[in-house]
């Protein structure tokens, strides 16, 4: 996944030289620029590859289902939007368990992907905790199958509550275009996401109450985007 360590180290070395080429010392700047050009020519590094090296991937564990619940995909999308990342669904075959499993992959520039998986982990834990609390407080008399269904609807509302907080954030278009270019070169493991709805009928009555309670609870999650379009570790409180 991504570039190997040797190539990443080479990119870092070239970028360091390019940074030094901005030095106020003209002699030092000229030497650094020449070194960067020489390294790029020697190792066949193009300007586009250098740009794409700013993009990184990070994987996060969710339910592991090949068709995750709708609330899970909505929550992943909210985290991706808040952290200026693209989020994709990746699946592979676990030979030890003889079963397919999935994970979420966040793709962003700089440290944004690593921040996104931290954000995901905190929110995912928080949601599961609130799910159990809701089952214990509001659904304790329900039969097991109906309890799962209504708990899923509560979680779906919770995830949309989080998404409401970030839906109007404007992504950094230059970063978004760079990430899209990176993903176009990747291919491989990425698959089309198939979400599983919590309930296929009309959400009304008790189910509607579950949904709106979840939405109100999710709206209290504190997930902040960074200033100026950059990603920042913004899960403060509520975790």
GIJOJO-V305555 format. One record per residue. N is the residue number from 1. RES is the residue in one small letter. PSI is psi in radians with two decimals (none if undefined). NEAR is the number of other ideal C-beta (glycine too) atoms within 12 Angstrom. Layout:
{{N RES PSI NEAR} {N RES PSI NEAR}}
//
This chain:
{{1 x 2.20 20} {2 x -2.98 24} {3 x 2.71 23} {4 x 2.97 11} {5 x -0.68 10} {6 x -0.74 11} {7 x -0.69 20} {8 x -0.69 22} {9 x -0.66 16} {10 x -0.79 24} {11 x -0.74 31} {12 x -0.67 21} {13 x -0.75 25} {14 x -0.75 34} {15 x -0.61 26} {16 x -0.74 19} {17 x -0.73 28} {18 x -0.62 26} {19 x -0.71 17} {20 x -0.43 23} {21 x -0.16 23} {22 x 0.12 17} {23 x 2.65 17} {24 x -0.30 9} {25 x 1.91 12} {26 x -0.69 13} {27 x -0.81 13} {28 x -0.72 17} {29 x -0.75 19} {30 x -0.74 17} {31 x -0.72 17} {32 x -0.74 25} {33 x -0.72 23} {34 x -0.69 18} {35 x -0.74 23} {36 x -0.79 30} {37 x -0.72 20} {38 x -0.75 16} {39 x -0.72 25} {40 x -0.70 25} {41 x -0.74 14} {42 x -0.68 13} {43 x 0.13 19} {44 x 0.70 14} {45 x 2.10 28} {46 x 2.89 14} {47 x -0.65 16} {48 x -0.72 17} {49 x -0.65 24} {50 x -0.73 28} {51 x -0.79 23} {52 x -0.36 30} {53 x -0.22 30} {54 x -0.25 28} {55 x 2.36 38} {56 x 2.75 33} {57 x 2.61 33} {58 x 2.36 36} {59 x 2.51 30} {60 x 2.52 37} {61 x 2.32 21} {62 x -2.32 39} {63 x -0.42 28} {64 x -0.05 24} {65 x 2.51 25} {66 x -0.55 25} {67 x 1.46 22} {68 x 2.79 36} {69 x 2.67 36} {70 x -0.69 32} {71 x -0.58 43} {72 x -0.74 42} {73 x -0.62 34} {74 x -0.71 37} {75 x -0.73 47} {76 x -0.72 44} {77 x -0.66 33} {78 x -0.77 39} {79 x -0.77 48} {80 x -0.74 42} {81 x -0.72 34} {82 x -0.60 44} {83 x 0.18 47} {84 x 0.74 40} {85 x 2.75 48} {86 x 2.47 37} {87 x 2.33 40} {88 x 2.84 36} {89 x 2.19 35} {90 x 2.38 34} {91 x 2.60 27} {92 x 2.98 22} {93 x 2.16 14} {94 x 1.83 14} {95 x -0.41 9} {96 x -0.62 8} {97 x -0.07 10} {98 x 0.84 8} {99 x 2.71 14} {100 x 2.56 18} {101 x 2.83 24} {102 x 2.89 35} {103 x 2.91 33} {104 x 2.38 42} {105 x 2.14 39} {106 x 2.30 42} {107 x 2.13 42} {108 x -3.12 41} {109 x 2.63 36} {110 x -2.31 27} {111 x 0.08 24} {112 x -0.61 41} {113 x -0.72 37} {114 x -0.66 25} {115 x -0.67 34} {116 x -0.71 49} {117 x -0.50 35} {118 x -0.80 28} {119 x -0.77 47} {120 x -0.81 40} {121 x -0.75 27} {122 x -0.83 29} {123 x -0.69 46} {124 x -0.74 37} {125 x -0.75 22} {126 x -0.73 30} {127 x -0.77 42} {128 x -0.65 26} {129 x -0.77 20} {130 x -0.53 33} {131 x -0.84 38} {132 x -0.68 19} {133 x -0.66 21} {134 x -0.70 32} {135 x -0.77 27} {136 x -0.59 15} {137 x -0.67 17} {138 x -0.34 24} {139 x 0.24 29} {140 x -0.39 16} {141 x -0.05 13} {142 x 2.67 22} {143 x 2.72 11} {144 x -0.83 13} {145 x -0.77 12} {146 x -0.57 20} {147 x -0.77 23} {148 x -0.77 22} {149 x -0.85 28} {150 x -0.56 34} {151 x -0.65 37} {152 x -0.70 39} {153 x -0.71 42} {154 x -0.79 44} {155 x -0.62 47} {156 x -0.76 40} {157 x -0.70 38} {158 x -0.81 45} {159 x -0.71 45} {160 x -0.53 33} {161 x -0.71 34} {162 x -0.77 44} {163 x -0.61 31} {164 x -0.56 25} {165 x -0.38 29} {166 x -0.07 36} {167 x -0.49 20} {168 x 0.06 11} {169 x 2.39 28} {170 x 2.09 15} {171 x 2.69 29} {172 x 1.93 25} {173 x -0.64 12} {174 x -0.74 16} {175 x -0.74 32} {176 x -0.74 25} {177 x -0.68 18} {178 x -0.73 31} {179 x -0.72 37} {180 x -0.70 22} {181 x -0.73 21} {182 x -0.83 32} {183 x -0.57 27} {184 x -0.48 17} {185 x -0.22 20} {186 x -1.05 22} {187 x -2.42 11} {188 x -1.99 16} {189 x -0.29 19} {190 x 2.36 25} {191 x 2.78 20} {192 x 2.35 13} {193 x 2.30 26} {194 x 1.82 17} {195 x 2.67 26} {196 x 2.09 23} {197 x 2.51 23} {198 x -0.61 33} {199 x 2.29 29} {200 x -0.21 12} {201 x -2.79 12} {202 x 2.27 11} {203 x 1.85 26} {204 x 3.01 13} {205 x -2.28 14} {206 x -0.62 21} {207 x -0.72 29} {208 x -0.67 20} {209 x -0.72 20} {210 x -0.80 37} {211 x -0.85 34} {212 x -0.51 23} {213 x -0.74 30} {214 x -0.72 42} {215 x -0.71 29} {216 x -0.69 21} {217 x -0.73 32} {218 x -0.55 36} {219 x -0.28 24} {220 x -0.16 22} {221 x 2.42 38} {222 x 1.64 22} {223 x 1.85 41} {224 x 2.43 23} {225 x 2.73 33} {226 x 2.85 26} {227 x 2.44 12} {228 x 0.38 12} {229 x 0.00 23} {230 x 2.67 25} {231 x 2.54 39} {232 x 2.64 24} {233 x 1.60 25} {234 x 0.33 30} {235 x 1.52 31} {236 x 2.13 13} {237 x 3.08 12} {238 x 0.02 25} {239 x none 22}}
//
